[in-house]
Amino acid sequence: DLKKGLVYTLTATGPGGTAIAQLAIQVVRPEAPRSHSGLITTFLASADTVPKGSPVTLCYAVDGAEKVEIDPPVEELSSTGRCFTIQMEKTTDFTLKVTGGGRTEESTITVKVQ
Protein backbone atom coordinates (compact mmCIF):
# COMPACT_ATOMS: atom_id res chain seq x y z
CA ASP A 1 0.00 0.00 0.00
CA LEU A 2 1.87 3.09 -1.23
CA LYS A 3 -0.03 5.36 1.16
CA LYS A 4 1.80 3.85 4.15
CA GLY A 5 5.16 2.70 2.87
CA LEU A 6 6.89 -0.46 1.79
CA VAL A 7 9.45 -2.88 3.11
CA TYR A 8 11.63 -4.65 0.54
CA THR A 9 13.43 -7.84 1.58
CA LEU A 10 16.31 -9.34 -0.42
CA THR A 11 17.38 -12.89 0.41
CA ALA A 12 20.52 -14.37 -1.14
CA THR A 13 21.47 -18.01 -0.64
CA GLY A 14 24.74 -19.58 -1.71
CA PRO A 15 27.57 -21.88 -0.61
CA GLY A 16 28.44 -19.51 2.26
CA GLY A 17 24.92 -19.49 3.67
CA THR A 18 22.01 -17.08 3.51
CA ALA A 19 22.06 -13.29 3.81
CA ILE A 20 19.03 -11.06 4.24
CA ALA A 21 18.86 -7.29 3.70
CA GLN A 22 15.84 -5.06 4.16
CA LEU A 23 14.92 -1.56 3.08
CA ALA A 24 11.97 0.41 4.47
CA ILE A 25 10.45 3.21 2.43
CA GLN A 26 8.02 5.65 3.95
CA VAL A 27 5.83 7.57 1.52
CA VAL A 28 5.12 11.24 2.27
CA ARG A 29 2.67 13.27 0.19
CA PRO A 30 4.56 16.09 -1.59
CA GLU A 31 1.78 18.62 -1.06
CA ALA A 32 2.01 18.10 2.70
CA PRO A 33 5.69 18.13 3.65
CA ARG A 34 6.36 16.53 6.96
CA SER A 35 7.79 18.73 9.66
CA HIS A 36 8.73 16.23 12.30
CA SER A 37 9.84 17.19 15.76
CA GLY A 38 9.00 13.89 17.45
CA LEU A 39 11.14 10.98 18.52
CA ILE A 40 9.44 8.38 16.27
CA THR A 41 10.04 9.15 12.61
CA THR A 42 8.87 5.83 11.11
CA PHE A 43 7.04 2.75 12.35
CA LEU A 44 5.56 0.45 9.71
CA ALA A 45 4.77 -3.17 8.88
CA SER A 46 5.17 -4.94 5.54
CA ALA A 47 1.53 -6.10 5.73
CA ASP A 48 -1.61 -5.34 7.75
CA THR A 49 -2.97 -8.88 7.42
CA VAL A 50 -1.12 -12.18 6.88
CA PRO A 51 -1.97 -15.89 6.94
CA LYS A 52 -1.05 -17.74 10.15
CA GLY A 53 2.65 -18.67 10.21
CA SER A 54 3.60 -16.08 7.60
CA PRO A 55 6.40 -13.56 8.13
CA VAL A 56 5.84 -9.84 8.57
CA THR A 57 8.61 -7.26 8.63
CA LEU A 58 8.43 -4.38 11.10
CA CYS A 59 10.63 -1.33 10.62
CA TYR A 60 11.16 1.71 12.79
CA ALA A 61 13.34 4.80 12.78
CA VAL A 62 13.76 7.14 15.72
CA ASP A 63 15.57 10.41 16.37
CA GLY A 64 17.06 11.47 19.71
CA ALA A 65 16.18 8.22 21.47
CA GLU A 66 17.74 7.29 24.79
CA LYS A 67 15.57 4.19 25.21
CA VAL A 68 13.63 2.15 22.63
CA GLU A 69 11.16 -0.62 23.47
CA ILE A 70 8.68 -2.70 21.48
CA ASP A 71 5.90 -4.60 23.18
CA PRO A 72 5.62 -7.51 22.79
CA PRO A 73 9.42 -7.78 22.99
CA VAL A 74 11.23 -8.66 19.77
CA GLU A 75 14.85 -8.87 18.68
CA GLU A 76 17.54 -6.53 19.96
CA LEU A 77 16.60 -2.92 19.21
CA SER A 78 18.74 -0.03 18.00
CA SER A 79 18.66 3.55 19.28
CA THR A 80 18.31 4.79 15.68
CA GLY A 81 16.10 2.17 14.03
CA ARG A 82 16.08 -1.15 12.21
CA CYS A 83 13.92 -3.79 10.55
CA PHE A 84 13.17 -7.29 11.76
CA THR A 85 10.98 -10.17 10.60
CA ILE A 86 8.52 -12.04 12.80
CA GLN A 87 6.55 -15.22 12.08
CA MET A 88 2.95 -14.31 12.89
CA GLU A 89 0.86 -16.84 14.82
CA LYS A 90 -1.93 -14.56 16.08
CA THR A 91 -3.23 -11.01 15.63
CA THR A 92 -0.81 -8.75 17.51
CA ASP A 93 -0.59 -5.09 18.50
CA PHE A 94 3.05 -3.97 18.37
CA THR A 95 3.70 -0.83 20.43
CA LEU A 96 6.89 1.16 19.90
CA LYS A 97 7.81 3.27 22.95
CA VAL A 98 10.66 5.76 22.66
CA THR A 99 12.10 7.95 25.42
CA GLY A 100 14.53 10.81 24.89
CA GLY A 101 15.08 14.42 25.89
CA GLY A 102 12.63 14.16 28.76
CA ARG A 103 9.81 13.03 26.44
CA THR A 104 8.15 9.71 25.71
CA GLU A 105 6.28 8.79 22.50
CA GLU A 106 4.32 5.67 21.58
CA SER A 107 3.01 4.32 18.30
CA THR A 108 1.05 1.08 17.75
CA ILE A 109 0.70 -1.13 14.67
CA THR A 110 -1.76 -4.02 14.50
CA VAL A 111 -0.95 -7.01 12.31
CA LYS A 112 -3.96 -9.28 11.82
CA VAL A 113 -3.61 -13.03 11.28
CA GLN A 114 -6.23 -14.80 9.17
JOJO-V263324 format. One record per pair of residues at least 12 apart in sequence whose ideal C-beta (glycine too) atoms are under 10 Angstrom apart, sorted by the first residue. I is the first residue (numbers start at 1). GAP is how many residues later the second one is. If there is no record, write none. Layout:
<<I	GAP> <I	GAP>>
This chain:
<<1	26> <1	43> <1	46> <1	47> <2	23> <2	25> <3	24> <3	26> <4	21> <4	22> <4	23> <4	40> <4	41> <4	42> <4	44> <4	105> <5	19> <5	20> <5	21> <5	22> <5	23> <5	37> <5	38> <5	39> <5	40> <5	41> <5	54> <6	17> <6	18> <6	19> <6	20> <6	21> <6	38> <6	40> <6	51> <6	53> <7	15> <7	16> <7	17> <7	18> <7	19> <7	37> <7	38> <7	39> <7	40> <7	49> <7	50> <7	51> <7	52> <7	76> <7	78> <8	13> <8	14> <8	15> <8	16> <8	17> <8	38> <8	49> <8	75> <9	12> <9	13> <9	14> <9	37> <9	46> <9	48> <9	74> <9	76> <10	12> <10	13> <20	37> <20	63> <20	65> <21	62> <22	24> <22	35> <22	37> <22	60> <22	61> <22	62> <22	63> <23	36> <23	60> <24	18> <24	19> <24	20> <24	21> <24	22> <24	33> <24	34> <24	35> <24	36> <24	37> <24	57> <24	58> <24	59> <25	17> <25	19> <25	34> <26	15> <26	16> <26	17> <26	18> <26	33> <26	35> <27	17> <36	27> <37	26> <37	27> <37	66> <38	24> <38	25> <38	26> <38	60> <38	62> <38	65> <38	67> <38	69> <39	23> <39	24> <39	25> <39	26> <39	27> <39	29> <39	57> <39	58> <39	59> <39	60> <39	61> <39	62> <39	64> <39	65> <39	66> <39	67> <39	68> <40	20> <40	21> <40	22> <40	23> <40	25> <40	28> <40	41> <40	56> <40	57> <40	58> <40	65> <40	66> <40	67> <41	19> <41	20> <41	21> <41	22> <41	23> <41	39> <41	40> <41	57> <42	17> <42	18> <42	19> <42	20> <42	21> <42	39> <42	54> <42	65> <43	15> <43	16> <43	17> <43	18> <43	19> <43	27> <43	38> <43	51> <43	52> <43	53> <43	55> <43	62> <43	63> <43	64> <43	65> <43	66> <44	13> <44	14> <44	15> <44	16> <44	17> <44	39> <44	63> <44	65> <45	12> <45	13> <45	14> <45	41> <45	43> <45	49> <45	64> <45	65> <45	66> <46	12> <46	13> <46	37> <46	39> <46	65> <47	41> <47	64> <47	65> <48	61> <48	62> <48	63> <48	64> <49	39> <49	42> <49	61> <49	62> <49	63> <49	64> <49	65> <50	36> <50	37> <50	38> <50	41> <50	61> <50	62> <50	63> <50	64> <51	37> <51	62> <51	63> <52	35> <52	36> <52	37> <52	38> <52	39> <52	61> <52	62> <53	34> <53	35> <53	36> <53	60> <54	32> <54	33> <54	34> <54	35> <54	57> <54	59> <54	60> <55	30> <55	31> <55	32> <55	33> <56	28> <56	29> <56	30> <56	31> <56	32> <56	36> <56	38> <56	53> <56	55> <56	57> <57	26> <57	27> <57	28> <57	29> <58	12> <58	16> <58	17> <58	24> <58	25> <58	26> <58	27> <58	28> <58	36> <58	38> <58	51> <58	53> <59	22> <59	23> <59	24> <59	25> <60	17> <60	18> <60	20> <60	21> <60	22> <60	23> <60	24> <60	34> <60	36> <60	38> <60	47> <60	49> <61	17> <61	19> <61	20> <61	21> <61	22> <62	15> <62	16> <62	17> <62	18> <62	19> <62	20> <62	34> <62	36> <62	37> <62	38> <62	43> <62	45> <63	16> <63	17> <63	18> <63	35> <63	37> <63	38> <64	15> <64	16> <64	34> <64	35> <64	36> <64	37> <64	39> <65	12> <65	13> <65	14> <65	15> <65	16> <65	33> <65	34> <65	35> <65	36> <65	40> <66	13> <66	32> <66	33> <66	34> <66	35> <66	36> <66	37> <67	12> <67	30> <67	31> <67	32> <67	33> <67	37> <68	12> <68	13> <68	14> <68	28> <68	29> <68	30> <68	31> <68	32> <69	26> <69	27> <69	28> <69	29> <69	30> <69	37> <70	14> <70	24> <70	25> <70	26> <70	27> <70	28> <70	39> <71	21> <71	22> <71	23> <71	24> <71	25> <71	26> <71	35> <71	37> <72	14> <72	20> <72	21> <72	22> <72	23> <74	12> <74	20> <77	19> <77	21> <79	19> <79	21> <81	15> <81	17> <86	25> <88	23> <88	24> <88	25> <88	26> <89	24> <90	21> <90	22> <90	23> <91	19> <91	20> <91	21> <91	22> <91	23> <92	17> <92	18> <92	19> <92	20> <92	21> <93	15> <93	16> <93	17> <93	18> <94	13> <94	14> <94	15> <94	16> <94	17> <95	12> <95	13> <95	14> <95	15> <96	12> <96	13>>
